[in-house]
Amino acid sequence: MTKWIHLAVKAIVLCACFAAVSAEAANDVDVGAFGRKDKFDDIKLSPGGEYYAATVRLEDRTALAIMLRSGNKLTAHFVLGKNTHVSGFWWVNPERVLISISEKYGALDEPQPTGELYGINADGTKLEMLVGYRVQSRGAGTRIQPKKVEDVAAFLVDTLPGDDKNVVISVWPFSEDPYTRAERMDVYSGRRTQVARAPIRRASFVTDNAGIVRFASGAGSDNIRKLYYRSGEGAEWSLINDESATGVGEYAIGFSADDRIAYLLSEQRKGPDIIVAYDVDSGQRKTVLQDATVDPYAILYSDGVVGLDADATGGRVPVGALYMDGRPRTAFFDKAAKEAILQRELEQAFAGHTVGITSITADGRTALVEMSSDRNPGDFYLFRINERKADYLLSRRDWFDPEAMAESKPVQLVARDGSPLHGYLTLPRGVEPRNLPLVVLPHGGPFGVRDMWHFDDEAQMLAGAGYAVLQPNFRGSGGYGRTFREAGARQWGLAMQDDVTDATKWAIQQGIADPRRICIYGASYGAYAAITGAAKEPGLYRCAAGYVGVYDLPMMHTRGDVQRRGSGDTYLNQWIGPRNELAAVSPVNMADRIKVPVFLAAGGEDERAPVQHTEIMERRLKAAGVPVESLYYKTEGHGFYMEANQREYYTKLLDFFHRHLGGAKAK
C-alpha cells in the first residue's frame, strides 16, 4: 500500500446466522448461505454524486433501486414481471437513468436482451418505456404508424456525456436477418432520429468522442463477421476487415481522446487476441497490447472497467486491458498515464484482489471502487481521488467471511496431444493437499465460456464440504484465442472430453487427488461432460452428477431455444455437429457403459436444455441397471431460482457426494 493512500475502512459486522463455511466445520455446510441472493449486482454513482443506482436480485427477476447518498433514502425503484431482469443501466445526466431489459428462464440461463429501453428520474418520476416491441406510438418521429406497435429492439451505443437529453442507440427491426440503424433518441420522450444505417446485417455501432457513428460490425446468417469504418457523419462506409478474407474477426472498442486513433480488438490466426491502434487517416495498424497466453478479459476505459461484451462503449476512451492469466492483472497503453498510476495505487491498496472503478462523478473527484477475489464476492468503497482516501460502503454478500473461504489457485497442464490447458484448483482449508477426495467441475457453455479467478459458489461450497475442486478450461473455452476456441468445434465427447479426463489424471499424478475418491459434476454442457465422462472413463470416477444437462444431442436440433435463434442452425452444425452425426456422442446412447451411481436434476420450464433430456437419460440409466437418483421442479428453468429449491438441490447433491466420497453433508 502506498504510504499516501489511507483506507478508512469501516468494520463489517457479520450476523451469526450466516456464519462462514469452511472445511474445518465437518457436517456443517450452510447451503442456504450460497443460495441466498446477493444484496445487489451492480452499483453506480450519479454524475453529480448525489445518488446511487443499483440492480437488486429478487427471486426470479432483477430490480433497479435508486437512493440518495445522504441517508441512503430510497427515492425510486423499477421492476417488471417474472423472468424479466434489469440487465443494464446508465446515468445519462445527473437526474435520469436509462434501463435495458433482458429475460432468462433459469438461474444459469444466459440473459436474452429484449431490446426494450426505459427511462426514469432519480426521484421516481417520469418513468417511460422509450423504445421496444411493447411501446405504442407517440406520433411523428417515433413510430412507423401512429398507434401501432413498432417491432424493433434497441440497444444503447453512446450516452453522449455532453448532451443531457439524448443518447445514440442501435435499432434492430424484427426480421430474420435485419439491417441495423443508429438513431439519436430523446431520453424523456423516446423520439428518435436516424443518424446512420449499417452496411451489414445484425450490426453494432461504435461512436467517436463527438458522438458520431464511425464503426459498424456485424454478420449475416453465414456468421461471417465484417468491420466497416467511415470518416464522419454522412460519409461512405469502407470495409476494413472481412473475416472470410483474413480468417479473423476485428471489433472496434473506442477512440483516443483526439479521435485520431481507433482501438480494435483483433483476433489472431494463432494465439490470443491483441489490441491494435488503428490510424484512421493512414489505415495503419500497430499492436499496443498483447499477452502470450490469454485474450483481454475486459477493456479498461478512462472512467473504469468495462467487459468486452458491454454496451455503450462508444464515446469512451480505452486506456488498457484486464487479463485473466491465472489471477487477474492489468496492462495499459501508456504506463505513465494517470489512469495507470491510479490503478496501480488501488491494486497496492487492495493487494490480492481484482480492483476496478465502476463509476466516477462528472467532476472526476469521487469514484466507486469494487474489490473482489476468489474468497470475496465483492466489497465497494467510495474513493475520494484527490485525497487518495477510500471509505467502505457495502458488500454484495457480507455474510461470508473472506478469511474463512477456500483459496482458488490457477493450474497448468498439458493435454495428451500436447495442447496447453489451464484451470483452477480450489482446496479445502486447513488440510494438506494430498490424496484428497476430488470433484471435477467442468463449466457450461461450452464455447467462449471459461472458468476464472473469482468467488465461485459451487467451488466454495464443495471445498467447504472437504473436497478439492478442479475446474479445467478445456479446448473450446473462451479467453485463450480463436484457435483454442475453435479447437472445440464438433468435439463434444471427443477432444473436449479428453481434456477433462487429462485434467483429472493430472490431479492424480500430482498427488492431489485420491484416485479412489473422484466424482465428476457439472451443469448444462458441464452436465453433458460429467455423464459422458462416467461413460468413457468407467474406472476413473466413483460417481457423476448432472444439473440441467443436455444428453441427447440430436434433440438440440429440434427442441430448445438454440435452433430458434438467429443463425441457430448454422451454430448447431458448425459447433456441435449435424444432427445425423451426434448419436454416437450422446450420453443417452452410452447408458450401458456407465458403471457408477448418477444424480440428475432438471427444471420443467427449461428452454435451453429441455427436461426431456434428463427424463430420457434417467430412463436409459435405469434400463441399464445403473443406480440413478433424480430431482425435478416443474416450475424451474435452466438453473433453479427459488431459494428453497436450491437448498433442497444442494442438500441432495452433498448427500450424494457424501455417500460416495465421504465429505460433509449440508446442515
N, C-alpha and C positions, 0 to 999 in steps of 0.2 A: 504494500500500500504506500503510495507516495505520501511524503510527510505533510504536504499541504492539502491533502484531501481528508476531511473529517467526516466520518459517518455517524450521524446521530440516530442510532437505530433503537427504536422503541422495543420493549420486551414483548415477546409473543407468549401469551398465556394459553396453554393447552388444556382443553377440557378432558377430564379423566375418562369420560365415556367414549372418547375417541383416541384411546391410547395407541401408541405406535406399535406396529407389528415387527417382530424380529424372530430370528431362528432360535433365540435363547428362550423364548416362551413356548415350550412344546405344547401341542394341542390347544393353542390359543391364537389361531389366526382369525382376526376380525375381518371377515369377508365383506361385512357391511361398510367398513371404512373405505374399501376400494370401490364399492358400488355407489357410494354417496356422490352426488353431483358436485362439481366444482362450484364455488361461490359465484364465479363469473368466468368467462372465457377471455375476452379482450377488453381492455380499458384504455381510453384516450382522453387527454386533456383538450378542452376547447381552445381555440386560437387566442382568446383573451385570458385564459387561465381561470375563469370563474366556475366552470363546470367540469364534471367528469361524465363521460358516457361509457356504458359497459354492457356487454352481452351477458345474459344470465341464463344458464341451462335450467329448464323445468323438466318434468318427467319425460315428455315426448315432443317438446318444442323449445325454441330459444327466444327469449325476450330481450328487448333493449330497455335499459334504465338510464335516466339522466338525473344527476343530483348536483346541488351546489357544493363547492369545495368547503365553504364556510358552514359548518354544522352538519354536513353530509345529508342535507334535506333532499328527499326525492321530489323532483319537480315534473318529471314526465316519465311515462312508460309506454311501451308498444309491444304487442304480442298478437299473433294470429293463431290459427287452429292447429289441430293435431298434425304432427309430422312436418310442420312448417317452421322454418328457422330464420332468424336474422343472421345472415351469413357474412355480411359486411356492413360497415357504417363509416361515414366520413363527415367531419365538421367542414362545411363549405363556407361558413362565416362564423362569427362569434355566437350567433344565436340559432343557426339552422343546421340540422343533421340530415344527411341523405342515407337511406337504408336500402339494402338489397336483400332479396329473399331467396331461400332455397328450400327444397323438400328432400327428405330422406325417410325411408320406411323401416329403419332399424339402426341401432346404435353403431354398427360397423359400416353402414352404407356410406358411400361417397356422396356428399350432398349434391343434388342436381339443381342448378340455378333455374328459377322460374322466369327470370328476365323482368321481374317487377321492381320498380323503384318507388319508394315512399319518401316523403319529406315531413319533418316535424320540428317545431321550435323547441328550444331548451325548456321553456316554461309549459310545454304540453299543448300549446295552441297550434292552429294551422296544420293539423295532420292531414296530409293529402296523399292519395295514390297518384303519382305523377305519370307513370307510363307502365304498360303491361297489358296482358291479354284480357284482364277484367276491367280495364278503365273504360268509361264511357266518354264520348266526345265532349270537348269543351268549346267546339266551334272552329272557325277557320284557323289553320296553322297548327292544329293539334291532332286532327284525325282525318282520314281519307273521306269518310262520310259522316256528317253530323248524326249524333245519337246512335252510332253503331260502334261495336267493339272493333278495334284495330288489332289484328292478330300479329303482334310483334313481341319480341323480347329485347330488353335494353340492359346495357352494362356500362358502368362508369369508366371513362377513359382519362379525364383530367378534371380536377376540382377547380381549376383556374383561380389560383390564390389571389390574383389581382382583381377578381370580379366576384363580388358578394352575391350576385343574383343568378349567375349562370354556371353551368358545367358543360363539358363535352361528353357525350355518350355514344356508344355504338348501338345501332338498331338493327335487329335481325328479323326480317319477315319470316313468318311461319311457312316454310316450304321445305321440300326435300333437300335442296342444295342452294341456300339463299345467298344473294349478293348483299353484303352488309353496307350500311351507310353510316357516316358520322354526322351527328347533329348537335347543335347547341341548344340546351334545354334550360328554361327558367325553372329554378328550384322551388318557386312558390306556386306558379300556375300550371306548370307542365308544358307550356307552349314550346314548340320545337322548330328550329330552322336548320335545314340541311347545309353542312359545310364541306362534305366530301363524300364520294361514292367509291367503294372499293373496286379494284380491278380484278379481284379474285374472290371466289366464294368463301363463305364462313370466315371472314376476315376479322382480325382485331387491329386496333389502331394505336399508334403512339404519337403524341404531340411534342412540340418543342417547348421552350420556356415561355413563348408568347402565346401558347395555347393553339397553335396551328398544327393541323394534322399533317405529319411528314412521312410516316411509315404505315404500311398495311401488310399484314402477313396472314396467310390462310391456306386452305386446301379444299379441293372438291371431294367428290365421293371416292376418288382414287387414292386419297390420303397423301398425295404428293404436295409438299409444302413449298410455298413461294413467298419471297420477300420483295416488296416494292418500296421505292422511295420517290418523293417528289420534293422539289426545291422550295416550294412555298404554296400559299393558297392559290388555287386555280391552275397551278402548273400540272403538266402531264406526269403520269406515273411512269417510272422506269423500273424494270425488273433487275434486281441486283443479286438475287440468289434463287436458283431453281434446283430443288432437291433432285430432280430427275437427271440433271446435268452434273451437279457437283457431288451428289451422293450424300450430302449432309444438309441439315437444316440450320437456319440462322434466324434470330429474333432480336428485334431492337429492344433495348432496356432503358433508353433515355439519352439525353444530350448533355454536353458540357454547358457550363453557365453561359458561355457566349454563343452557343448553338453552332459552333464551327465543327465540333466533333460529335459524332453519334457513337454510342457504345452498343455493340452487338454481342449477344451470347451465341457463340459459334460452335456447332458440333464438329468433331474431327473423325476422319475415317478410322483412325486408331487412337486410343487414349481418351482422356476426359475432355469435356467441353472447355473452351477457353473464352476469355472476354477480349474483344477486339475494339480498338479505337478506329472508327471509320471517318476519314476526312471527306466531308460532304461535297467539297469542291473538286478535289482530285480523284476521289474514289479509292484512294489507297487505304489499305488496312494495316494496322500494327497491333501485335499482341501486347496487352497491358497486364493481364493476369493469366497464369497457367499453373496448374498443380499436376504433379506426376501421377497421382492416384485417383483423385475424385473430381467430380464436377463442382462448380459453385453450387452450394446448397441454398443460399439466399443472397440477394444483392443488397449491399449497404448503400443507402442513399444519404444525402446530406442532412436529412431530418430523421434518420432511423433505419431500421432493418425491415425489408420487405421481401417476402418469399417470391420465388421466381414465377409462381403462378398467380400472384396477386394482381388485382385490378388497380387501375388508377396510378400507374407508374409514369404516365405522361406528364411532362412539365416538372419532373423531379430529377435532380442531378445525381447520377451514380458516382460513388467515390471508392467503392471496393466490393469485397465479397466475403461471405462467411463460408468456410469449408468444413465439412464434416468428415475429416480424415481421422477416424477413430474418435477422439474428443474434438470438439469444435475449435476452430481458430479463425482469425480474421486477417485479411490482407487488403492493402489499399493501393490505388494507382499511384498516389504520392504519399510516401511515408511521413513527410513533413507537414501534410495538410492538417488543418485544425481539427477536422473530424477524426483523423488517425490518432492525433495526440490525445484527444478526449477519450476515444475508445480504449487506448492503452491504459490510461489512468483508471477508467472504470474497471477494466479487466484486472488490474492490480488490486484495486479496492475490493473486488468481489472475486478473489482468486478461486479457481476451481469451478467456476460457473460459466454458463453461457450468459452474456450480458448484452443488452441492446436497448436503445432508446425507442420506445413505442410511439411517442408523440412529443411535440415541443410547441411552446407558445409562439405566437407570431413575432414577439419581440426577442426571441432567442434566449430568454433568461431562465426559463423553467422547463424542465423535461421530466417525463415519466420514464423511469428505467425499470426494466424487468430483468431479474436474475433467476436462473433455474439450473438444474443439474440432474444427474441420474438419481439423486436422492432427494431432490427438492422439486415439487411440482411447479413452483413459481412464486416469488415474492416481488412486490412492487415498491419502489421508492420514489419519492418526489425529490428531484435533484435540482438544486439552485446552481446553475452553471458558473456564473461569475464568482460565487463564493466557494465553489467546489465542496458543497455540503449536500448530503443525502439524508432524508428522513424516511423511516419505514412508514409505508402507507397501509398495505394489506397483503394477504396471501390468498392464493387460489384455494388451498386446502390446508388450513392451519391445524387440522387435527393430526397431521403427520409430523413427526419429529425427524428432520433430516439425519440427525446423528444416529437414529435407530434404524435407518433404512440400509439396504444392501447396496454394495458398490457394483457398478457395471463396468467391465473392462473391455476395451477393444481387443480383438484377437485376429490373427492372420494365419492362414494355412494354404496348402497347395492341393488342388483337386487332382484326381487320377490322371487327367490329361495335361497337367502342368499349369493349368489356369490358376492365377492367384485368387483366393477368396478371403473375404473379410466378414466380420460379425462381432457379436458381443456375448460376453460370458458374465452372468450375474451369479455371485456366490453368496450362500447364506453367511450371516455374520457369526463371528466367534468360533468358527471351525476351520480346521486345516483343509486346504483344497486338494484332498487326496481321497480317492475311492469313494466319491460322493454319489448318492442317487442323483440321476440327471433327467431333466425334462428337456427334450429338443423341441424348440418352438419356432417353426418356420412361419414367416409372415404371409399375409394375404396379398391380394392384388391380382397377379403377381408382378406384372410388368411395370417398370418405372417406380415401383414402391420399394422401400428399403427400411430396415431397422436402423435406428440411430441412437446416439447417446442422449438419453433423456429419461424422465421418470416414466417407467413403463409399469402400468398397474399389474398386469399378469405376471411379469417377471418378478416384481417385488412381492406379490402375494405368494408365488411358488417358492421364492427364496426364503420367505418368512416361514414356510412350512418345512424348510430344511433341505430343499432341492437346489442343486446347481441348475442354471437355466442357460441353454445355448441357443442363440438366435443368429443363424447363418444368413448372410446376404448372397444367396445362390445366383447363378447367372440368370439374366432376365430382370434382376433387381435394378432399380434406378441408382443414379449417383456415381457410377463408375465408367461413364462414357457410353456412347451409342453402340459400339461393338459388343461390349459386355451385355448391354440390354438386349440387343438383337440376337445374341447367342442363345437366348431362352426361347426364341420363336419356334413353335411346334415341338417343344421339348418337354411338354407335360409328361411326367412318368419316365422320362429318359435322362438327358444330361442334367436338367434341373434337379431331378430326384437324386441322381448320383452325387451332386454337390452336397445335398443334405446328408446322405449316407457318409460321404467322405468327412464331413464336419463331425459327425457322430463318432466315427472311428478315430479321428484326430483327438477328441476329448478322452477316449480310452487310452490311446498311445501316450498322451501327456500325463497319464496317471490321475487325471481329474475325476473321471467317471468310473464307477464300479460297473464293469461290463455285464454284471448280472442284474443291475437295477437301473435300466434306462427305459423311459417311455417317450413317445412322440405325440405331440398335441398341436393343433392349430385351428384357425378359423378361416372360413371362406376358402381361398386357394390353400391356405395352411392346413385346413382340414383334409383337402384332397391329398396333400403331400403326406399327412400323417397316416391316412388309411392306405395309401399306395406304398408308403414306406414299410408298413407292417406286412403287406403282401409280398413285396420284393425282397425284404430282408427278414425272413421269419425268425432267424436266430439272434437278431440284433436288439429287438425291442421286447420288453415284457408286457407292454400294453399300448394302446393307441386311443386317442380321443379326437373327435371331430365336431366342431361347432359351426353351424350354418354353412355346411360344406357343399361342394359340387362333386358328385361321384359318378354321374352318367354324362360323359362329355358330349355325345351326340345330342342329348336333350338340350344343351345350351343353344343349339341352332333352332330350337322350336319353342322353348319355354324360357321365361325370364325376360329381363329388360335389356340384355346386352344387344340382341339382334334387332330390337325395336328402335335403337338409337341411330343417329346419323352415322353412316359408314359402318354400321354394326356387322353386316355380313362380311365386308372387307376385313374388318378387325378379326372376326372369328376365323376366317380362312387363313389370314396371314399369320396370326399369332398363336392360335390354338390348333387349328388344322381343319381341313374339310371334314364334313360330318361322317363320310364313309370311311375315314381313316382313324377314327377315335375310339372305336370299341375296344381295341387291344390295350389301350392305356386308361381305361375306365375302371375304377375300383369295384363297381358293381359286378364286373366280369372277372374279378380276382378273389372273390369271397372265399373260394375253396382253398386259396393259398395262405390265408390268414390263420395263424395258429395261436394267437394271443387274445385276451379279452379286449373288447371295444366299448367305448362310451360315445353316444351320439346325441346331439341336441340341435333343435331346429325350431323356426317360427313359421306359423301357418300363413302369415302375410308377407313372407319373404319374396321380394321381386327379383333380387339378384341371384339367389340360389333357392329356387322354389322348393318347398317342403318335400315334393315328390322325390328329389334326390336322396334325402335321408330315409324316407319311407322305403324306397326300393333297396337301398343299401342295407337297412335293418332286416328286411325280408330275406335277402340273399345270404346274409351272415347267419341268420337262424337256420335257413335251409342247409347251410354248410356245417352246422353244428358248432358255430363259434359263439362263445358266451358274449352276449351283447346287452347293454343297458341303454335306455333312451329317455329323453325328456323333451316334450313338445309343449309349446304355448301357442294356441290358435291365434291370438291377437298380437303376437310379436312378429317382427320382421327380420332383417339381416343384422342380427345382434339384438340383444334384449334391452329394452328401455327401462321397464319397471324395476324399481329397486328391490321389491320383494321377489320378483322373478330372478334377478341377478343373484340375490342372496341364495336362493334355493339352488340355482345352477352351479354356482361356485362351491357351495357346500357339498353337492353331489360329486363335483369334479375332484375336490380334495379328498373326499372319502374314497373315490375310485383309485386315485393315486396312492392313498394310504394303504389300501389293501394289497397293492402290487409293488409299491416301492418302500413303504414303511414310514413316510413322513407324517407331519402333523395333520390333524383334521381342522375343520372350521369350528369356531366356538359359537 
